[in-house]
């Protein structure tokens, strides 16, 4: 539902705090608002200011554009009258925000009464009234025959217990579960969601221990609450959603994909597998693949394209995958030089071995014990041997995906590295300054966007006007083109206090610059060092004199990140990336240069290391499946 002039909304608790802020924000969008509150003085004042601001923005809109209704939300008759009055004046209801809420006046641990004058009132206002209002809103929307959105204001204390006020926590937990359980109304075009902020500067929070608020990252800016509520209203895919808002982690939906998996909830799989019949896969007797014949940092010298036979029968727990698109990575040259198997001596015993880390394709055959993956299913593969027309892998190592597109390949090594590294190694929060090096590459494009989605200020380095323009399209706040600017000088002048998080993949001199640019408590995540991979004699370790002294002086952290060691998080983060991509919140650029077949892999690797690539470099193993490259 797009917020636009002419819609109407009811906001309970609209005379103060979150309710007042949301009422005002809706007015700026041209939405007519009924402010429902028990405090008549505040309510009339807010309605009067609303009317004035609304008329300045929309002088040609009809009057009235807002009204105040005095109402005790715990009184059913009052609520019925308020909703009836709104419908009489505005002719329908598009949005309902249930924001009215109170804290428990007497500490539960000290309450010796039956709660009649203390916690029972909290239950009536915070939970029963929300249920009542939601039901009345749904009935109004059903009668009007129009789509509608209900946003219930919960609390982070409804997700995690709040010992300081257990009754308040219980009521907000009830609001969370009640809202999440109303998904079936989505079939009628009516969506009920819940917003769960941490501490916001309101009358309730003024009574909370200030030290606890400081530990949580301080009060949330009201803009974050407005953004979260508007997202739940406007995103038609959100029904029964719980949006958790914190200063520490930004905005994220609860339960997480990890929690959903505990209850066997996976929204991505079922529909993805419904379309498998559109793909027909023929299995040849032999196929082409790229193998590492000699250990060398020069990919072309180390590899060879060979024809191999498909081995039958297939192992009972394996599947055969027809590779459609394989991803190219900077570390391909580390793989061919033997660094993935403990050095040259250990790697030489494995020769020859298959090359390539990641791909998407179609399941061509399954073993006898594989029952949950059908032939024709689009899947992602993250196993050695992706530079091939076909590969055979254990079924547990494939991930069903909605489509076998090159954008999915970009989400694998590149996207997963950015998503997991920023969360697990970078501990990225909101309101920070995040620096991303090589930001226009396969993984950099994900890092800058994820940092922006977490509401951070993003600084990015790149080389060339084309790359700089691309990063600006992605919303980067400050692009530093090292071909025209001195990165060190820019960081020193424009960010004198330093940057909080660095996502570093270049190494060498750039590593030194980033280390010196770290703020107190700053964290630098090293995901690679591409500038050192292809020297004349291969990768030689560099000496970083004074590293310990530097990080000790400012309580900084330099963290290494190797994706292979985070395999248990692949599925959750892949779901997250795809959902963001599907919702239009994440852009994925595949480099427009096209490479076809195993014989072009060496060209693709050299192109990546030339520094000219933009976005993710991909090799199409079967030209008949080639699709138009994604355009921003």
C-alpha positions as CSV (number, residue, x, y, z in Angstrom):
1,X,0.0,0.0,0.0
2,X,1.6,3.2,-1.1
3,X,1.2,6.1,1.3
4,X,-0.5,8.8,-0.6
5,X,-2.9,11.7,-0.2
6,X,-6.5,10.7,0.4
7,X,-6.0,7.6,2.6
8,X,-7.3,7.7,6.1
9,X,-5.9,6.3,9.4
10,X,-6.8,5.8,13.0
11,X,-4.0,6.2,15.5
12,X,-4.6,5.3,19.2
13,X,-2.4,7.0,21.7
14,X,-2.0,9.6,19.1
15,X,-1.6,12.6,21.5
16,X,1.9,11.8,22.6
17,X,5.1,9.8,22.0
18,X,5.2,7.3,19.2
19,X,1.5,7.9,18.3
20,X,1.9,11.6,18.0
21,X,5.0,11.2,15.8
22,X,3.3,8.7,13.5
23,X,0.2,10.9,13.2
24,X,2.3,13.8,12.1
25,X,4.3,11.7,9.7
26,X,1.1,10.3,8.1
27,X,-0.1,13.9,7.7
28,X,3.0,14.8,5.7
29,X,2.0,12.1,3.3
30,X,-1.5,13.6,2.9
31,X,-3.2,10.9,5.0
32,X,-6.3,12.0,7.0
33,X,-5.9,10.9,10.6
34,X,-8.2,10.4,13.5
35,X,-6.3,10.8,16.8
36,X,-7.7,8.7,19.6
37,X,-6.5,9.4,23.1
38,X,-7.7,9.8,26.7
39,X,-5.9,13.1,27.2
40,X,-8.2,15.7,25.7
41,X,-5.9,18.7,26.1
42,X,-3.0,17.1,24.3
43,X,-5.2,15.4,21.7
44,X,-6.8,18.7,20.6
45,X,-3.5,20.4,20.5
46,X,-2.0,17.7,18.3
47,X,-5.0,17.7,16.0
48,X,-4.8,21.5,15.7
49,X,-1.1,21.4,14.8
50,X,-1.8,18.6,12.4
51,X,-4.6,20.6,10.6
52,X,-2.3,23.6,10.2
53,X,0.7,21.6,8.9
54,X,-1.6,19.6,6.6
55,X,-3.2,22.7,5.0
56,X,0.3,24.2,4.3
57,X,1.4,21.0,2.5
58,X,-2.0,20.2,0.8
59,X,-4.0,23.5,0.5
60,X,-6.4,22.0,-2.0
61,X,-7.4,18.9,0.1
62,X,-10.8,18.8,1.6
63,X,-11.5,19.6,5.3
64,X,-11.4,18.3,7.9
65,X,-8.1,16.4,7.4
66,X,-7.9,15.3,11.1
67,X,-9.9,15.1,14.2
68,X,-9.5,14.2,17.8
69,X,-11.7,11.7,19.7
70,X,-11.4,11.4,23.4
71,X,-11.5,7.6,24.1
72,X,-10.5,5.2,26.8
73,X,-9.2,2.3,24.7
74,X,-9.9,-0.2,27.4
75,X,-13.7,0.6,27.0
76,X,-15.2,-1.3,24.1
77,X,-18.1,1.1,23.7
78,X,-15.7,4.1,23.5
79,X,-13.8,2.3,20.8
80,X,-16.8,1.3,18.7
81,X,-18.0,5.0,18.8
82,X,-14.5,6.2,17.7
83,X,-14.3,3.9,14.7
84,X,-17.9,4.7,13.7
85,X,-17.2,8.4,13.9
86,X,-14.0,8.0,11.7
87,X,-16.0,6.1,9.1
88,X,-18.8,8.7,9.1
89,X,-16.3,11.5,8.5
90,X,-13.7,9.9,6.2
91,X,-15.9,7.2,4.5
92,X,-13.5,4.3,5.1
93,X,-10.4,3.1,6.9
94,X,-7.1,2.3,5.2
95,X,-4.6,2.2,8.1
96,X,-4.9,1.5,11.9
97,X,-2.0,2.1,14.2
98,X,-2.5,0.9,17.8
99,X,0.0,2.9,19.8
100,X,-1.8,3.4,23.1
101,X,0.2,1.9,25.9
102,X,1.0,2.3,29.6
103,X,3.6,1.0,32.1
104,X,2.7,-0.7,35.3
105,X,2.4,2.0,38.0
106,X,3.4,-0.3,40.9
107,X,6.4,-2.6,40.7
108,X,5.1,-6.1,40.4
109,X,7.6,-7.4,43.0
110,X,6.2,-5.0,45.5
111,X,2.5,-5.2,44.6
112,X,0.6,-6.7,47.5
113,X,-2.9,-6.1,46.0
114,X,-4.9,-8.1,43.6
115,X,-3.7,-5.8,40.8
116,X,-7.1,-4.1,40.3
117,X,-5.5,-0.6,40.5
118,X,-2.1,-1.5,39.0
119,X,-1.2,-4.3,36.6
120,X,-4.8,-5.2,35.5
121,X,-5.1,-1.8,33.9
122,X,-1.9,-2.3,32.0
123,X,-3.2,-5.6,30.6
124,X,-6.5,-4.0,29.5
125,X,-4.8,-1.0,27.8
126,X,-1.7,-2.8,26.3
127,X,-3.2,-6.1,25.2
128,X,-7.0,-6.3,25.3
129,X,-7.5,-2.9,23.7
130,X,-5.1,-3.8,20.9
131,X,-7.1,-7.0,20.2
132,X,-10.3,-4.9,20.3
133,X,-9.0,-2.2,18.0
134,X,-7.5,-4.7,15.5
135,X,-10.8,-6.5,15.3
136,X,-12.7,-3.3,14.7
137,X,-10.2,-2.2,12.1
138,X,-10.4,-5.5,10.2
139,X,-14.2,-5.3,10.3
140,X,-14.1,-1.7,8.9
141,X,-11.7,-2.7,6.1
142,X,-13.8,-5.8,5.2
143,X,-16.9,-3.7,5.0
144,X,-15.2,-1.2,2.8
145,X,-13.9,-3.9,0.5
146,X,-10.4,-2.3,0.3
147,X,-6.9,-3.4,1.2
148,X,-5.8,-2.2,4.6
149,X,-2.8,-2.3,7.0
150,X,-2.8,-2.6,10.8
151,X,0.4,-1.8,12.7
152,X,0.4,-2.7,16.4
153,X,3.1,-1.1,18.4
154,X,4.8,-3.8,20.5
155,X,8.1,-3.6,22.2
156,X,11.5,-5.3,22.3
157,X,10.3,-6.4,25.7
158,X,7.7,-8.5,23.9
159,X,10.5,-10.4,22.2
160,X,12.9,-10.7,25.1
161,X,11.8,-10.5,28.8
162,X,12.0,-7.2,30.6
163,X,12.4,-8.0,34.4
164,X,11.9,-4.3,35.3
165,X,8.2,-4.6,34.4
166,X,7.2,-8.2,33.8
167,X,3.5,-7.4,33.2
168,X,4.3,-4.8,30.6
169,X,6.6,-7.4,29.0
170,X,3.8,-10.0,29.1
171,X,1.3,-7.6,27.4
172,X,3.8,-6.7,24.6
173,X,4.6,-10.4,24.1
174,X,0.9,-11.0,23.7
175,X,0.7,-8.2,21.1
176,X,3.6,-9.8,19.2
177,X,2.1,-13.3,19.0
178,X,-1.4,-12.0,18.4
179,X,-0.2,-9.9,15.4
180,X,1.9,-12.6,14.0
181,X,-1.0,-15.1,14.1
182,X,-3.2,-12.9,11.9
183,X,-1.5,-13.8,8.6
184,X,-4.7,-15.5,7.1
185,X,-6.2,-12.0,6.7
186,X,-3.6,-11.4,4.0
187,X,-5.8,-13.3,1.5
188,X,-8.4,-10.5,1.9
189,X,-5.8,-7.8,1.4
190,X,-5.7,-6.9,5.1
191,X,-2.2,-7.1,6.7
192,X,-1.5,-7.0,10.4
193,X,2.1,-6.5,11.6
194,X,3.8,-5.5,14.8
195,X,6.6,-3.0,15.4
196,X,8.9,-3.7,18.3
197,X,11.2,-0.8,19.2
198,X,13.7,-0.7,22.1
199,X,13.8,2.4,24.2
200,X,12.1,5.5,22.7
201,X,11.9,8.8,24.6
202,X,8.4,8.7,26.0
203,X,6.6,9.1,29.3
204,X,7.0,5.3,29.9
205,X,10.7,5.2,29.2
206,X,11.4,8.2,31.6
207,X,10.8,5.8,34.5
208,X,13.4,3.2,33.2
209,X,16.9,3.0,34.7
210,X,19.1,5.2,32.6
211,X,22.0,2.8,32.8
212,X,19.8,0.1,31.1
213,X,19.0,2.5,28.3
214,X,22.6,3.3,27.8
215,X,23.5,-0.4,27.6
216,X,20.9,-0.8,24.9
217,X,22.6,2.0,22.8
218,X,20.5,4.9,24.0
219,X,17.1,6.2,22.9
220,X,16.0,5.4,19.4
221,X,15.6,8.4,17.1
222,X,11.9,8.7,16.3
223,X,12.8,8.7,12.6
224,X,13.6,5.0,12.9
225,X,10.2,4.2,14.4
226,X,8.5,6.1,11.5
227,X,10.6,4.3,8.9
228,X,9.8,1.0,10.4
229,X,6.0,1.6,10.6
230,X,5.9,2.9,7.1
231,X,7.8,-0.1,5.8
232,X,5.2,-2.4,7.4
233,X,2.4,-0.3,5.9
234,X,3.8,0.0,2.4
235,X,5.4,-3.4,1.8
236,X,2.6,-5.6,0.6
237,X,4.6,-8.8,1.3
238,X,4.6,-8.1,5.0
239,X,1.8,-9.8,6.9
240,X,2.2,-11.2,10.4
241,X,5.7,-9.7,10.5
242,X,7.5,-8.5,13.6
243,X,10.0,-5.7,12.9
244,X,12.5,-5.3,15.7
245,X,14.2,-1.9,15.9
246,X,17.3,-1.2,17.9
247,X,20.2,1.2,17.9
248,X,22.6,-1.7,18.0
249,X,21.3,-3.7,15.0
250,X,19.1,-1.4,13.1
251,X,15.8,-2.8,11.8
252,X,15.5,-6.6,11.4
253,X,12.6,-9.0,11.3
254,X,11.9,-11.4,14.2
255,X,12.1,-14.4,14.3
256,X,15.4,-14.6,12.4
257,X,15.8,-17.2,9.8
258,X,17.7,-19.3,12.4
259,X,14.8,-19.2,14.8
260,X,12.3,-20.0,12.0
261,X,14.4,-23.1,11.1
262,X,14.0,-24.4,14.6
263,X,10.2,-24.6,14.0
264,X,10.7,-25.8,10.4
265,X,9.4,-22.6,8.9
266,X,11.1,-21.8,5.6
267,X,9.1,-19.4,3.4
268,X,11.6,-19.6,0.5
269,X,11.5,-23.2,-0.3
270,X,7.9,-24.3,-1.1
271,X,7.1,-21.9,-4.0
272,X,10.6,-22.2,-5.4
273,X,10.2,-25.9,-5.9
274,X,6.7,-25.6,-7.5
275,X,8.3,-24.3,-10.7
276,X,10.8,-27.2,-11.2
277,X,8.8,-28.8,-14.0
278,X,9.7,-26.0,-16.5
279,X,13.3,-27.2,-16.6
280,X,14.2,-30.3,-18.6
281,X,17.7,-31.6,-18.1
282,X,19.5,-34.0,-20.5
283,X,22.4,-35.9,-19.1
284,X,25.3,-36.7,-21.5
285,X,27.8,-39.4,-21.1
286,X,30.7,-36.9,-20.7
287,X,31.2,-33.3,-19.9
288,X,33.9,-30.6,-19.8
289,X,35.4,-29.3,-16.6
290,X,38.4,-27.2,-15.4
291,X,41.0,-29.0,-13.3
292,X,44.2,-27.8,-11.5
293,X,47.0,-29.8,-13.1
294,X,49.9,-27.8,-11.6
295,X,50.2,-25.6,-8.6
296,X,50.7,-22.1,-9.7
297,X,49.4,-18.6,-8.8
298,X,48.9,-18.1,-12.5
299,X,45.4,-19.6,-13.1
300,X,46.0,-20.2,-16.9
301,X,49.2,-22.0,-16.3
302,X,47.8,-24.1,-13.4
303,X,44.6,-25.3,-15.1
304,X,43.4,-27.4,-18.0
305,X,40.0,-28.1,-19.5
306,X,39.4,-31.8,-19.7
307,X,36.6,-34.1,-20.7
308,X,35.3,-36.4,-17.9
309,X,32.8,-39.2,-17.7
310,X,29.7,-39.0,-15.5
311,X,30.1,-41.9,-13.0
312,X,27.1,-44.2,-12.5
313,X,25.4,-45.3,-10.4
314,X,25.2,-42.1,-8.4
315,X,25.9,-42.5,-4.7
316,X,22.7,-42.9,-2.8
317,X,23.0,-39.5,-0.9
318,X,24.4,-37.5,-3.9
319,X,22.9,-35.5,-6.7
320,X,24.2,-34.6,-10.2
321,X,23.9,-30.8,-10.9
322,X,24.0,-29.3,-14.4
323,X,25.9,-26.1,-13.9
324,X,24.5,-23.0,-15.6
325,X,26.4,-20.2,-14.1
326,X,29.7,-20.3,-12.1
327,X,31.1,-17.4,-10.1
328,X,34.6,-16.1,-10.5
329,X,36.5,-15.1,-7.3
330,X,39.8,-13.3,-6.6
331,X,40.9,-16.3,-4.5
332,X,40.7,-18.7,-7.5
333,X,44.5,-18.0,-7.9
334,X,45.1,-18.9,-4.2
335,X,43.3,-22.1,-4.8
336,X,45.4,-23.0,-7.8
337,X,48.6,-22.2,-5.9
338,X,47.7,-24.8,-3.2
339,X,46.8,-22.5,-0.4
340,X,43.4,-24.1,0.3
341,X,44.9,-27.4,1.2
342,X,47.7,-26.4,3.6
343,X,50.4,-25.3,1.2
344,X,52.1,-26.7,-1.9
345,X,53.4,-29.9,-0.2
346,X,50.0,-31.0,1.0
347,X,48.2,-29.8,-2.1
348,X,50.5,-31.6,-4.5
349,X,49.3,-34.9,-3.2
350,X,45.8,-34.0,-4.4
351,X,46.7,-33.2,-8.0
352,X,44.8,-33.1,-10.2
353,X,41.7,-31.5,-8.5
354,X,38.7,-29.7,-9.7
355,X,38.5,-25.9,-9.8
356,X,35.7,-23.4,-9.0
357,X,33.9,-22.6,-5.7
358,X,30.3,-21.7,-6.5
359,X,27.5,-22.1,-9.1
360,X,23.8,-22.3,-9.7
361,X,22.2,-25.0,-11.9
362,X,19.6,-27.7,-12.1
363,X,19.4,-31.0,-10.4
364,X,19.9,-33.6,-13.2
365,X,19.8,-36.8,-11.3
366,X,19.4,-38.0,-7.7
367,X,20.6,-40.9,-5.6
368,X,18.2,-43.5,-4.1
369,X,18.1,-41.9,-0.7
370,X,17.5,-38.4,-1.9
371,X,13.7,-37.7,-1.5
372,X,13.5,-34.0,-0.7
373,X,15.1,-32.7,-3.9
374,X,13.5,-33.4,-7.2
375,X,15.0,-33.5,-10.7
376,X,14.8,-30.1,-12.3
377,X,15.0,-28.2,-9.1
378,X,17.1,-25.0,-9.3
379,X,19.9,-25.2,-6.8
380,X,23.0,-23.3,-5.6
381,X,26.3,-25.2,-5.0
382,X,29.2,-24.1,-2.9
383,X,31.7,-27.0,-3.4
384,X,35.0,-27.4,-5.2
385,X,34.4,-28.3,-8.9
386,X,32.0,-25.5,-10.0
387,X,34.0,-24.7,-13.2
388,X,32.3,-27.6,-15.0
389,X,29.3,-28.4,-17.1
390,X,28.2,-31.0,-14.5
391,X,29.2,-31.8,-11.0
392,X,28.2,-34.6,-8.5
393,X,27.9,-33.5,-4.8
394,X,26.3,-34.7,-1.6
395,X,22.6,-33.6,-1.5
396,X,23.2,-31.9,1.8
397,X,25.5,-29.4,0.1
398,X,23.0,-28.0,-2.4
399,X,20.6,-25.2,-1.6
400,X,17.3,-25.0,-3.5
401,X,16.8,-21.5,-4.9
402,X,13.9,-19.8,-6.7
403,X,15.7,-19.3,-10.0
404,X,19.0,-20.5,-11.5
405,X,20.1,-16.9,-12.4
406,X,23.5,-15.3,-12.3
407,X,22.4,-12.9,-9.6
408,X,22.0,-15.9,-7.3
409,X,25.7,-16.8,-8.0
410,X,26.6,-13.3,-6.9
411,X,24.9,-13.9,-3.6
412,X,26.9,-17.0,-2.8
413,X,30.6,-16.4,-2.1
414,X,30.4,-12.6,-2.6
415,X,27.1,-11.9,-1.0
416,X,27.5,-14.4,1.9
417,X,30.9,-13.1,2.7
418,X,29.6,-9.5,3.0
419,X,26.5,-10.5,5.0
420,X,28.1,-12.9,7.4
421,X,31.4,-11.0,7.8
422,X,29.8,-7.7,8.7
423,X,27.5,-9.4,11.2
424,X,29.8,-12.0,12.8
425,X,33.3,-10.4,12.5
426,X,32.4,-6.7,12.1
427,X,29.6,-6.6,14.7
428,X,28.1,-3.9,12.6
429,X,25.4,-1.8,14.3
430,X,23.5,1.3,13.2
431,X,24.7,4.9,13.2
432,X,28.3,4.0,12.4
433,X,30.8,5.0,9.7
434,X,31.6,2.0,7.6
435,X,34.5,2.0,5.1
436,X,34.4,-0.6,2.2
437,X,37.4,-1.1,0.0
438,X,37.2,-2.4,-3.6
439,X,33.5,-1.5,-3.2
440,X,32.5,-1.8,-6.8
441,X,33.5,-5.5,-7.0
442,X,31.5,-8.7,-6.4
443,X,31.5,-8.6,-2.6
444,X,31.9,-4.8,-2.2
445,X,28.5,-4.1,-3.8
446,X,26.8,-6.2,-1.1
447,X,28.8,-4.7,1.7
448,X,28.0,-1.1,0.9
449,X,24.3,-1.9,0.5
450,X,24.0,-3.9,3.7
451,X,25.7,-1.2,5.6
452,X,23.3,1.4,4.2
453,X,20.3,-0.8,5.1
454,X,21.6,-0.9,8.6
455,X,21.4,2.9,8.6
456,X,25.1,3.6,8.6
457,X,27.2,6.3,6.8
458,X,29.1,4.4,4.1
459,X,32.5,5.4,2.6
460,X,33.7,3.4,-0.3
461,X,36.9,3.2,-2.4
462,X,37.2,2.3,-6.0
463,X,39.2,3.0,-9.1
464,X,37.6,4.8,-12.1
465,X,34.7,7.1,-12.9
466,X,32.4,4.2,-14.0
467,X,32.8,2.4,-10.7
468,X,32.3,5.7,-8.7
469,X,29.1,6.3,-10.6
470,X,27.9,2.8,-9.8
471,X,28.6,3.2,-6.1
472,X,26.7,6.5,-6.0
473,X,23.7,4.7,-7.5
474,X,23.9,2.3,-4.6
475,X,23.6,5.2,-2.2
476,X,27.2,5.4,-0.9
477,X,27.6,8.6,1.1
478,X,31.3,9.3,0.1
479,X,33.0,7.6,-2.8
480,X,36.7,7.9,-2.9
481,X,38.1,7.2,-6.4
482,X,41.8,6.5,-5.8
483,X,42.7,7.3,-9.4
484,X,41.7,10.9,-8.7
485,X,41.9,11.4,-5.0
486,X,44.4,10.4,-2.2
487,X,42.4,8.0,0.0
488,X,44.6,8.7,3.1
489,X,44.2,12.5,2.8
490,X,40.4,12.2,2.3
491,X,39.9,10.0,5.3
492,X,42.1,12.2,7.5
493,X,40.4,15.4,6.5
494,X,36.8,14.3,6.3
495,X,36.7,11.7,9.1
496,X,39.1,13.0,11.7
497,X,37.6,10.8,14.4
498,X,38.1,7.7,12.3
499,X,35.8,5.1,10.9
500,X,34.0,2.4,13.0
501,X,34.0,-0.6,10.7
502,X,36.3,-1.4,7.8
503,X,35.4,-4.1,5.2
504,X,38.9,-4.7,3.7
505,X,39.8,-6.8,0.7
506,X,42.7,-5.1,-1.0
507,X,45.6,-5.5,1.4
508,X,49.1,-4.0,1.0
509,X,49.2,-0.2,1.2
510,X,45.4,0.0,1.5
511,X,45.5,-2.1,4.6
512,X,47.9,0.4,6.2
513,X,45.6,3.3,5.3
514,X,42.5,1.6,6.7
515,X,44.3,0.6,9.9
516,X,45.4,4.2,10.5
517,X,41.8,5.4,9.8
518,X,40.2,3.2,12.5
519,X,38.4,5.0,15.3
520,X,38.6,4.1,19.0
521,X,36.9,0.7,19.4
522,X,37.0,0.3,15.6
523,X,36.9,-3.1,13.9
524,X,38.6,-4.0,10.6
525,X,37.4,-7.2,8.9
526,X,39.9,-8.6,6.5
527,X,38.2,-10.8,3.9
528,X,41.1,-10.9,1.4
529,X,44.1,-9.0,0.0
530,X,43.6,-9.1,-3.8
531,X,46.5,-6.7,-4.4
532,X,49.0,-9.3,-3.2
533,X,47.6,-12.4,-4.9
534,X,49.3,-12.1,-8.3
535,X,52.8,-10.7,-7.8
536,X,55.6,-11.9,-10.0
537,X,56.3,-14.8,-7.7
538,X,52.8,-15.3,-6.2
539,X,51.5,-14.3,-2.8
540,X,54.2,-13.1,-0.3
541,X,53.2,-12.2,3.3
542,X,53.9,-8.6,4.2
543,X,55.2,-7.3,7.5
544,X,53.0,-4.9,9.4
545,X,55.3,-3.2,11.9
546,X,53.6,-1.8,15.0
547,X,50.3,-3.5,14.4
548,X,50.0,-4.7,18.0
549,X,50.8,-1.2,19.4
550,X,48.3,0.5,17.2
551,X,45.3,-1.7,18.0
552,X,46.2,-1.8,21.7
553,X,46.3,2.0,21.9
554,X,42.7,2.4,20.7
555,X,41.1,-0.9,21.8
556,X,40.7,-1.8,18.1
557,X,40.1,-5.2,16.5
558,X,41.5,-6.6,13.3
559,X,39.5,-9.7,12.4
560,X,40.1,-12.2,9.7
561,X,37.2,-13.8,7.9
562,X,37.2,-17.0,5.9
563,X,33.8,-18.0,4.5
564,X,34.3,-21.7,4.6
565,X,34.4,-21.6,8.4
566,X,30.8,-20.2,8.6
567,X,29.0,-22.9,6.6
568,X,26.3,-23.3,9.2
569,X,25.1,-19.7,8.4
570,X,24.9,-20.0,4.6
571,X,21.2,-20.9,4.3
572,X,20.0,-18.2,6.7
573,X,22.0,-15.4,5.0
574,X,21.2,-16.6,1.5
575,X,17.5,-16.4,2.4
576,X,18.0,-12.9,3.8
577,X,19.9,-11.7,0.7
578,X,17.3,-13.2,-1.7
579,X,14.4,-11.7,0.2
580,X,16.0,-8.2,0.1
581,X,16.7,-8.6,-3.6
582,X,13.1,-9.7,-4.2
583,X,11.7,-6.8,-2.3
584,X,13.8,-4.3,-4.3
585,X,15.9,-3.3,-1.4
586,X,19.1,-4.9,-2.7
587,X,20.6,-4.4,-6.2
588,X,22.8,-7.1,-7.7
589,X,25.1,-6.2,-10.6
590,X,26.6,-8.9,-12.8
591,X,29.5,-7.7,-14.8
592,X,28.3,-7.1,-18.4
593,X,31.3,-8.9,-20.0
594,X,30.1,-12.4,-20.9
595,X,32.1,-15.6,-20.7
596,X,30.9,-18.9,-22.1
597,X,31.9,-22.4,-21.3
598,X,34.7,-24.0,-19.3
599,X,37.3,-22.8,-21.9
600,X,36.6,-19.2,-21.0
601,X,37.2,-19.5,-17.2
602,X,40.9,-18.5,-17.4
603,X,39.9,-15.4,-19.4
604,X,37.3,-14.5,-16.8
605,X,39.8,-14.9,-13.9
606,X,42.4,-12.7,-15.6
607,X,39.6,-10.1,-16.4
608,X,38.7,-10.0,-12.7
609,X,42.3,-9.4,-11.7
610,X,42.7,-6.7,-14.3
611,X,40.8,-4.3,-12.1
612,X,38.4,-3.5,-14.8
613,X,35.5,-5.6,-13.7
614,X,32.3,-4.1,-12.2
615,X,30.0,-6.2,-10.0
616,X,30.2,-10.0,-10.1
617,X,32.1,-11.8,-12.8
618,X,30.2,-14.9,-13.9
619,X,30.9,-17.7,-16.5
620,X,27.9,-19.1,-18.3
621,X,28.5,-22.9,-18.7
622,X,25.6,-23.4,-21.0
623,X,25.0,-20.5,-23.5
624,X,21.4,-21.7,-24.1
625,X,20.6,-20.6,-20.6
626,X,22.2,-17.2,-21.0
627,X,20.1,-14.3,-19.8
628,X,20.3,-10.5,-20.1
629,X,22.6,-9.1,-17.5
630,X,21.0,-7.3,-14.6
631,X,20.8,-3.5,-15.0
632,X,20.4,-1.0,-12.2
